[in-house]
């Protein structure tokens, strides 16, 4: 799969996980693995990019004596999912065209 296309898909998949509620890295990875395998080295740059873009916010919380970063989706992140889904309808039409016999 094209790297740029996969990057966009992963961003939205992470946002979709966070739409269910705040979460942390390992939990996000385990939630995503049913759909697409993601490593820590892939996830954390995505989370940083989403945070920089204003799609998620980070809150450190103590867990078992250690600080853990929790990620929460913002309204902008919810709009990003909605826009992606609207765009995917166009993508589906294009895919149908490409796979049709002419």
N, C-alpha and C positions, 0 to 999 in steps of 0.2 A: 504494500500500500504506500502511496505517496506520503513522504514525511510531513509535508505541510497539512495534508488532509487529516492524517492521523493525529497531528498535534491539535488541530481544531476539535476533533472528535474527543480526544482525551480531556481537553479543557471542559467541554460540556458534560462529559461523563462524571468528572469530579464535582462539578457544580450540581449535577443531578443527585449525587450521593448526599451532598451538603444540604440540598433542599429538604431532605428528610430530618435534618437537625444537625446541630454542631457535632463535629467529629475531630479525630486526630489521625495522624499519618497512617499508623499500622491498621487502624479500623477502616480507613478509606481504602487502603490496598485490599483488605479482605473483602470489603463490600464490592469492589470492582472486579475481583478475580473471577466471579461468575460470568462476567461479560467479556472482559479483556484483561490479560495479565499486565500488571504494572509493578515495576520495582521501585524501591525507595529512591534510587538515583534518578528515576524518571519523575516520580510524584513530586518531590520537594521543589524542583525548579518550576513545575506547573503551578503548585500552590503559591510560590513566590510571585510568579507572573500574574496569577489571578488576584493576588493581594495588591500588587503594584497597579493593576488596572482598575481596582476598586470593586472587584466582583466578590471578594471575600475579606473578612477581617479576622485577625488573629488575637486570641486571648490566652495568655499563659495561666495555667492553673496547676496547683500542686496535686500530685497523684503518687501515693506511696513514698512520700518524702522527696520527690523529684518534681521539677517543673515540666509540664507537658504543654505543648502548643495545641490549642483547640481552634478549629477553623469554622467560621459561620458565613453562610451566603448572605449577600446584601441584596437590596432591591435591584441594583444594577446587574447583579449575577442572575437574578430571576428573569430580568428582561433579556439577558444574553441567551438563556435557555429558550425563551419564547421566540426570539429572532432566529436562533439556529433551527428550531422546528419549522418555522415559516419558510426559511431558506431550503430546508430539506425537501419540502414539497416540490420546489423547482428542480432540485437535484434528482428526485425520483422521476419526474417527467423526462429529464435529459437521459437518465439511465434507461428508461423504457425506449426512448428513441434510439439509443445506441445499440440496444439488444434486439430491436425489431429487424425482421427481414424486409428489405426494401424491394 
